[in-house]
Amino acid sequence: MAANTTIFLTPEESGRVQTTVRDLMQKRRDQRGQKWTAYDSISLIQEATSASLLQDLSCAAFGLGGAPKKSQDTIIAYGIGVPYLPSTSKLQDLVPMKLSDLCMETHHRGRVLSLRRVSPVVEMKSSSWAVFQGDLQNEVERLEVFLHTSQNGHNTLNLGFEFLVKEPYYTLNNHGQRTIRIDHPSDLIISTYNDDPESWRRRDRSEGLQRDYTPVEYKELGNTALHDKKYAMALAHYAEGLRVLTIQTDALESLTHDEDGYQKDLDAKAYFRAGTAAYRLSNFRDAKGYFAEQLKLLPGSRLASTYLEKIEVREHEMSDGVYDMDKALRSLSKTKGRPDAADFVRRTKVKSSPVSGKGLFAAEDIEHNDIIMCEKAFCVVWGNENEAFSALTCDVRDNAAIRVFPAGLHQAVVQKVMKNPSQIEKVLDLFGDNEGLGKRPCERDGIPVVDTFQIHDIVQRNAFGLGQQSEDEDYRNASTGLWIRASYINHSCIGNAKKELVGDLMVIRATRKILAGEEIMHSYDKTSDYDARMKALYLTWGFHCSCRLCIVEAQDSPALRKKRLMLENDADLFIERTKPAGAGIIAVNRAKRLRRSIEETLNEKRYKNLPRRALVGIEQWLQTAGCR
Ligand SMILES: C[S@@+](CC[C@H](N)C(=O)[O-])C[C@H]1O[C@@H](n2cnc3c(N)ncnc32)[C@H](O)[C@@H]1O
């Protein structure tokens, strides 16, 4: 992520966080293999009930909008823990286990737990938990879902009563409490409400978890239950219907090809749904085909014609890179920062880079200031949206490095790929430190298996902060996004490209003429302070920059770099306090002296043809004041 979300903790503060995390890791190791022991089930359920009640009360106190999003000077902590793989076993191959079979700090591979929720759900920002009962009434345990707590806007644990946990992981949560921990959404299977907790075991196990009903049938079942005042059962049926609906991405499944008027109407609707789904995924070619079919069935359909006209504009954007940016800008409030636009990427290609891994290269000559590429965000979370939240992570894999991580964006990316499995492969192709399940998508029991730790690392190494977008935005709810194509662009402090944003449309322009075959590079971090930049690049992106500017700056003594930084700070202070328009001779002379002092710290020969960032502010001031 970009530097605007970097927070600096004092050495004491970060030391305290790291010690707490390391102590917890040690505690987990010490307890590894310890057998599950029974709880006082009543008091655990009471704990969950009162925590959930308190939450409801605080929401009520702040009106329907829920509790305020952030309190002063606090940031949510998200314990990444030690990454582990999601279950890739089929339900039918897993052997049922009991709560009393659980062992501490263990992944119970090859096993499955069937549980019923017996308490309300306690919903926190980065996790949710509830109390669950196993086979025996007095066997209960806490189950906590981390980060990926929602499905279609509903809390996962609230969606049902009977749950199957594939290959459960039993550990201590961040407060040192024993818990079954779920990180990967596909490890938790929500089963339809059923009065008979044993029913799933009696299903035809050769077919795994069966989806007996279509979404419409689930809706009807829900309606019947509602009519019979069986509210819990109704909710469970509706929830299951919604879940199946999201898995059935192919709207064309319902086509009848019948000539009968009513059926024809239904077919036209199916083409329309398929067309809009394809359009939303920027698959304009398929969308065009679907809307054309809809028009054949329903000649004169205004909706289909409007979409076909829009597709023509999108095709023009894709082939020529010609955008109506004014229109896109005007649409921002209506589109919530997501203007309707296509990607323009044909001037670039992705291939292996001498700098690192893969990179983006010019496929043709590109003139100075020309558009290199435009790309809509794969996922964006704006600071004013509820989804936006950052979490403080302490990564035990990386010497307990503390980072501010865009947890809300991580959630949004995971949800998007779970709902659109066809999009997983391009996300998995991005650079990340965690290999997870590899680069190929995987599906089990009809559900995409997504390794959230793998996505975590991909987001960490590829997402960008969008700069402050509104007054009430800071590092805790920073706007962030993930752009797939732009993610292949490697960093250079003296790159040949710069990025601009029109909502979530990223426009990359050439900052000088670029020849075909040249690698396109831009600066991930524009801080002029060499030491801070090095530190941020390493902490956020995991590399040491060795561009020409960094090599030259590294040759300056630390004392000289410090002096330059102090002078730049003086210049910034001067700029802040002194207006250039109509500035008097005294102010102008002071500015010139500041410029000279900074210039003296930049060896003319070594810094030849290199950007002199420390001078940018004061030179701009002098220019505006009408001096050279
Ligand atoms: C957004 S990705 C860039 C594309 C990446 N090279 C790939 O293979 O997909 C960012 C990652 O690329 C690598 N990287 C980017 N610029 C680099 C540079 N100048 N030197 C070394 N590694 C760099 C780092 O590992 C960084 O975390």
The ligand as a MOL file (V3000), in Angstrom:
LIG
                    3D

  0  0  0     0  0            999 V3000
M  V30 BEGIN CTAB
M  V30 COUNTS 27 29 0 0 0
M  V30 BEGIN ATOM
M  V30 1 C 3.0470 -4.7540 -7.4530 0
M  V30 2 S 4.1730 -6.0470 -7.5430 0 CHG=1
M  V30 3 C 5.0420 -5.7140 -9.0280 0
M  V30 4 C 5.0240 -6.8960 -9.9830 0
M  V30 5 C 5.8310 -8.0710 -9.5390 0
M  V30 6 N 7.2220 -7.8910 -9.9130 0
M  V30 7 C 5.3050 -9.3890 -10.1030 0
M  V30 8 O 6.1060 -10.2730 -10.3620 0
M  V30 9 O 4.0960 -9.5360 -10.2340 0 CHG=-1
M  V30 10 C 5.2240 -5.5110 -6.2650 0
M  V30 11 C 6.3270 -6.4640 -5.9340 0
M  V30 12 O 7.2860 -6.5030 -6.9910 0
M  V30 13 C 8.6080 -6.4910 -6.4770 0
M  V30 14 N 9.2920 -5.2460 -6.9110 0
M  V30 15 C 8.7020 -4.1740 -7.4710 0
M  V30 16 N 9.6060 -3.2250 -7.7810 0
M  V30 17 C 10.7970 -3.6940 -7.3890 0
M  V30 18 C 12.1230 -3.1730 -7.4240 0
M  V30 19 N 12.3930 -1.9830 -7.9180 0
M  V30 20 N 13.1170 -3.9490 -6.9250 0
M  V30 21 C 12.8600 -5.1650 -6.4090 0
M  V30 22 N 11.6260 -5.7220 -6.3410 0
M  V30 23 C 10.6080 -4.9930 -6.8310 0
M  V30 24 C 8.4850 -6.5590 -4.9700 0
M  V30 25 O 8.5370 -7.8850 -4.5880 0
M  V30 26 C 7.1030 -5.9850 -4.7290 0
M  V30 27 O 6.5130 -6.4310 -3.5290 0
M  V30 END ATOM
M  V30 BEGIN BOND
M  V30 1 1 1 2
M  V30 2 1 2 3
M  V30 3 1 2 10
M  V30 4 1 3 4
M  V30 5 1 4 5
M  V30 6 1 5 6
M  V30 7 1 5 7
M  V30 8 2 7 8
M  V30 9 1 7 9
M  V30 10 1 10 11
M  V30 11 1 11 12
M  V30 12 1 11 26
M  V30 13 1 12 13
M  V30 14 1 13 14
M  V30 15 1 13 24
M  V30 16 1 14 15
M  V30 17 1 14 23
M  V30 18 2 15 16
M  V30 19 1 16 17
M  V30 20 1 17 18
M  V30 21 2 17 23
M  V30 22 1 18 19
M  V30 23 2 18 20
M  V30 24 1 20 21
M  V30 25 2 21 22
M  V30 26 1 22 23
M  V30 27 1 24 25
M  V30 28 1 24 26
M  V30 29 1 26 27
M  V30 END BOND
M  V30 END CTAB
M  END
